[in-house]
Amino acid sequence: MNKTERIRRTIQGQPADRIPFVLWRHLPPEDSTPEGLVRATVRFTRRWDLDFVKAMFNNWAFTKDWGNRFGPYDRNDGHLPVAEHAVKDIRDWRNLRPLSPHRGALGDQIKVLVMLRQELGRDIPIVATVFSPLTVARNLAGNDVYRHCLTDGSDVHAGLKIITETVCDFAQACVESGADGVFLAVQGATKDALPPEAFEKFGLAYDLLVLERIASKSWFNILHLCKPNLRFEVAAKYPVQAVNWHDRGGTAPTLQEARGMFSGVLIGGLDQSPGGAFTSGMPEDAAAQARDALAQTGGDRFILGPGCGLSLATPEANMDAVCGIVFRQKRRQT
């Protein structure tokens, strides 16, 4: 059974030869060029025999060409933090213009997908990291975006329409360039961001347009709910095959609780946060966490993986320990 078959059977709720397994993290400094990101991604994928590839596009790709400026790599997880936001005033939302998915920073990510598919073939799924429109807006303005939404929503809506046009075009270009779907990163579905009604208007409504654009051309779309204090119930409103969130460290819901809230595939179980068992514990701690995740889900419609990007300091021995759990299970079943 190849990896595409394994993931498809998991989505369909059918038994596979083993539980699928995935890891992802930023890959600096190689990820500063399309060629470097491809080399690092292929090496990382093959090193741990991962069951799908999450193309870890540079986080700056979605806002650089709108004017964001960035600082040096974050030493914990390897992303580039924003040094200066492009949107400084609520009126700046009306200055945005659509970006082409085939030019500039976004165009470089499309090149990555084309090369990844050439390198890896069709036997492994590839999902493209795509920031939701409201997440892009937050990166452009910081948390001020939420204040802007509640102050004069017309300005933010004007900006979100342009952002959504760009994100839709980019998502479509991703699936046309080799991706099997998108990893839609959503940051605003939290109790700390917007009230539920506001998230429906400024977040969900635009997210659905992105997923609608690629619905007929993709088969493996993942909703990633980012940040603590989630309103996890929104997951049921997204037409995706899987949902991913940080289910460890006291962030609700647990895997077991989520099974009653979302009917598709759950992706998680490994605590990627600094100080977590997977990131900072011993190999036996990482293995125990993997076994607990399998026990919570019964392995049904489940992919073992982190709740977000791994810390750069995650020990390889811990990754190997989790691999051992996955592949020992395969030997017991075959």
N, C-alpha and C positions, 0 to 999 in steps of 0.2 A: 504494500500500500504506500503510494507516494504521499507527499505532504498535502498536496491539493485535495486528493481523495480523502485524507484523514480529516481535514478541516471541513470539507463539504458534508461528510457523514456526521460530524459533530453538530453542524448547523441544523441538519435534518433530524437530529435526535436519534440517530442510528448508532449502534455500537461500532467503534473503530478498533484497530489493533492495540491502541494505547491512548492515554490522555495526551492531547497536544500540549506543547510547551513553547514558550516564547520569552525572550528578554529584549530590552532595548535601552539604549542610552545615547547621549551625544558622543561624538567621536572626534574631539579636537586633538591636535590642530589640523588633522587631515581633512576635516569636513569644510575647510575654508575654500576648497575648489570642488567642482563636480567630480572630477576624476579621483581626487583623494577620498571623498565621501564614498564613492562606489567601492574603491579598494578596501577601505576600512569596514564597510558594511558587509561585503562578501566574506572577508576574513572573520568577522564577528559571528556571522550566521553559520559558517561552516565549523567554527571552533566549538560551538555548543549544539550543533545539529538542530537548529531552531525550526519550528514548523511553519512559521510565516515570517515575513520581513516587514517590519514597520520602518519605512523610509524616514530616517531622522533628519528631515530638512532643517537647515539653519533657522532658528526662530526669527532671525532678523529678515528673512526673505519676504515676509508678508507686509513689512512696513518700511523697509529701507528706502524704497523708491517713492514713498510718500513723504520722506524727509526725516524719519527717526534717525538718531545717532546713537551709537552703541559703545559700551566700554569693553574692557578685556574679558576674556573667558572667566566665568564663574568657576572657582576652584572646586566646588562641591559637585555640580552636575554638568558643567561644560557648556551651558548656554551663554549667550552674550546679553548681559543686562542693558537696559535702555539707559543711556546717559543724558539724552535730551529728547523729549517728546515732540512730535510734529504738531500735535493739536494742543495749544496752550490756552485757547479761549473758545467759548462755546460757538462763536461765529466761524471758527476755523473749519468746522465740519462741512460747511458749504463750499470750501475751497478744494475739496478732493476731486480728482478726476480718475476715470477708470484706467487700470493698468492691463497691459497685454500679458497673457500667461506665457508667451513665447519670447519675451524680452526681459532684460535686466535680471534682477535677483530671482524672480519667479521662473523666468526662462531657464536659469541654471538648474532649478530643481526638476524641471521637465527633462533636461538632459540626463540627470541622475537616473530617473525612472527608465529611460530608454536603455541606458547602459546596464542598469541592474538586470533588466529582463534579458538582455543579450548574454550577460554573464551567468545567470542562474537558470535560464530556461523556463519552461512552463510548469514544471512539477512542484513548484513552491509558490504559494500566494504572496503577493506584494500589496501592501496597503500604503497609501500615500498620506502623510500627515497633513491635514488641512485645518487651519484655525477657523472656527466659526466666525461669522461676521462681527458679533458682539465681542468676541475675544480679540479680533484684530483691532476693533475700536478701543478696547481697553489698553492694548499695547501702544496705540497711538496717543492716548491721553492719560494713561494711568487710571487710578480709581476715580478720577474726576469724571470719567464717562458716566458713572452711575449717578452722580450728582446732576450732571447735564441731562440725563434721561428724565429725572424727576423735576427739573427746573423748567426746561423748555424743550419738550420732546421733539418739536418740529425740526430743530437744527440737527439733532442726532439722527432722526429719521432720514434727513437729506443726505447725511454722510453714510448711513447704513445702506441706503439704496445703491450708492456708488461702490461701497465695499462689497456688498452682496453680488453685484454684477461681476466684479473682479474675482471673488471667491468662486462663484458658479463657473465662470469661464476657466479658472484654474483647475477646479475639480474635474470638469469635463476633459480638459487637456490631459490630466493625470490618467484617467481611465483609457483615453485614446492612445496613451503612450506606454501602456503596459501594466498599469495598476489594476488589481482586481476589485478595488474599492478604496474607501478613504477612512482614515482615523480622524473623526471630527472632534477636535478638542474644544470643549465648552467650559468656560470659566465663570459664567454669570449665574449658574443655577445653584446659588447658595443663599443661605439666610443672611449672609453678610453683604450681599451685593444689591439685590433688588427684591421688592415684594413680588409675590407670585404673579399678580396681574401684569406688572411691569415687565417681568421676564417673558411672559407670553408675547407681549407686543414688541419688545426690543431684542429678544433672543430667539425664542422658539419659532416665531413667524418667519424670520429670515433663514434660520437653519433649515427649515422644511423646504425652502426654495432651493437650497444647495443640494439636498438629498433628492429632491424631485428631478433636478437636472440630470443626475447620473443614474436614476433608478433603473432604466432599461439597459444600461451598459455595464452594470456592476453587480456582484453577487456576495461580496464580503465587506460590508460597511460596519464600522465600529463607532459607537458613541463613547467618548472619553469625558467623564464628568470630573473636573479638576477642582481642587481646593477643599477644605473641610466645611462642615456644617451644610452638607448637601441637601437639596430638595430632590432626593433620588426618585421620587414619584414621577418626575418629568420624563424619566427614561421610557416609560410605556407609551409616550406620545411620539417617539422617534421611530420611523420605519427603518430600523437597522437590524442587522443579524446578531450583534453582540454589544455588550456594554462593559466598560472598564472604569474602575475607580479605585481609590486607595481604601480598601476594605479593612486594613489593619490600623493599629495605633489608636483605637477608640473611635475611628470615623465610621459612622453608621451609613448604611446597614452592613451587617456581616454578610458573608456569602450565603449562609443559610437563610437569613431574613430576606435577602434580595431575590432568592428563588421564587418567593411568593409575590414579588412585585414586578418582575420582568420575565417574560416567557422565553426569551432567546438565550443565547450563549452568554455566560458570565466569564470574564477574564480577570484574574487576580489571584490573591492568596499569598503573595510574597511582599514583605514590607520593605519597600525601597527607601524609606525615610532615614535620615541620619540617626544613628543609634538604634535602628531596627534590627531584628534578629537576622535578617538576610544580609543587611549591609554591614553590620558591626559585630554580629555574633560569631560563634564557632560553626564549622561545617555541620555538626550535629544539630545545632539550633536551626540552621536553614533547612535541613532535612526534616526536622520535626514540624516546621511551619508548612512545608509542602504536604506532609502526611495529613496535617490537620485540615488543610484546604480540601484535600481529596475526601476526607471524612465528612466535612460539612456539605459537600455537593453530591457525594456519591459518584463523582465522576460524570454525572449526567449533564450534557450541554455545557461543558466546562473546559476552559483552557487555562492552564497554570501559567501565571506570569506576574509581573509587578503591577503596582497600582499607578505608576507613573515612571518617568525615566530614572534609571539607576544612578546612584552616586558613582562618580569616577573611582572612588576608593573601594567599591564592593570587591571583596576578595574572590579571586578566581576559584579558590577551594570551595567557597560556598556555592558558586554556580555549578561546579562539578558535583557537589553533594546533591543538589536538586536534580541535576541530570540523572544521577544514579537512581533516585527514587522513580523517575519517569521510566527509565529503560529497564529497571528490575521488574516493574509492573508489566512491561511488554513481555518479558520472558515468562512471567507466571501465566499470562493469558494465551501464549502461543505454544 
